Amino acid sequence: MILADKIMQLRKKAGWSQEELAEQLGVTRQSVSKWEGAQSLPDLEKILQMSRLFGVSTDFLLKDELEAESPDPAPDTPALRRVTLAEASAYLALRREAAPKMALATLLCVWSPVALIGLSFVSEAGRFPLTQNAAAGLGLCILLILVAIGVALFLSCGRGTRDFAFLETEPFETEYGVSGMVREREKAFRPAYTRLNIAGTLLCLLSVLPVFATLTSTDLERVLAVCLLLAMAGFGAAAFTYGGTIHASMEKLLEEGDYTRVRKAHSGLVHTVCVCYWLVVTAIYLLITFSPAIAIEPEQSWFVWPVAGVLFGAVYALTHLFRSENK
């Protein structure tokens, strides 16, 4: 086993990300990445630091043939699953193939209220040969169909990577060469990822401009402005989803970002909070839309979803904060 593999193995057994190890050694994450990818060697001082940090001898770190001092797992600790280079390549290919489907699913979910808003308006204005209730019902049907298609796309993408679900929840080891390969792909994708994030941010921020510009305009112009808002926000969300799907697949294989071993140990809490949150949001939407006591029209209750989406970011951040404090 070469030095690069030993550093990676010792770091992962300690449950540290590359950033955490770099902080303890006083170097950058890129330096640790190059060490683990066998692209450069640490100097003697850093080798001595790692020897003390991991509790191994310098001979163990420097001599490729010496592996006896590698800290063995406890007898009752199961061996970590090992990801081969072929498996890592297959997983990255699956996520890259799923990225446009995930983006389309996101786009459909954000666009789903457009038909409801438009049909309700033209029905009220007498420009559509349907009653208001019929127009609202048709709009709700289109909304549910678009959401159903989006959910089906999400589920189909999830089924394709079912064999790799452990990457999100379990610690694992990688075969030699996997980390370097993923690093190279991450470096190649970084410019596109940055452009997608910038485009998504600009579209989401600018999507409110049509609404502000039509505050004193006619009802038709305001409805068109809301539809344009949803269209721009949908494209922005799709850009985030496309880039995030590919980038997250690399973070999972590298056990970085949201997928470090420490965060994996608490992933159950985050999943539970997310599921409960969206169940409550759905219940609120159904209550205010169909409850006789509240009597909010369906063409008006759609606002629950964008508000819930904004608040979800705060709930997600608070969950991570609570988890960090408990740690």
Secondary structure, 3 states (H helix, E strand, C coil): CCHHHHHHHHHHHHCCCHHHHHHHHCCCHHHHHHHHCCCCCCCHHHHHHHHHHHCCCHHHHHCCCCCCCCCCCCCCCCCCEEECHHHHHHHHHHHHHHHHHHHHHHHHHHHCHHHHHHHHHHHHCCCCCCCHHHHHHHHHHHHHHHHHHHHHHHHHHHHHCHHHCHHHHCCEEECCCHHHHHHHHHHHHHHHHHHHHHHHHHHHHHCCHHHHHCCCCCHHHHHHHHHHHHHHHHHHHHHHHHHHHHHHHHHHHHCCHHHCHHHHHCHHHHHHHHHHHHHHHHHHHHHHHHCCCCCCCHHHHCCHHHHHHHHHHHHHHHHHHHHHHHC
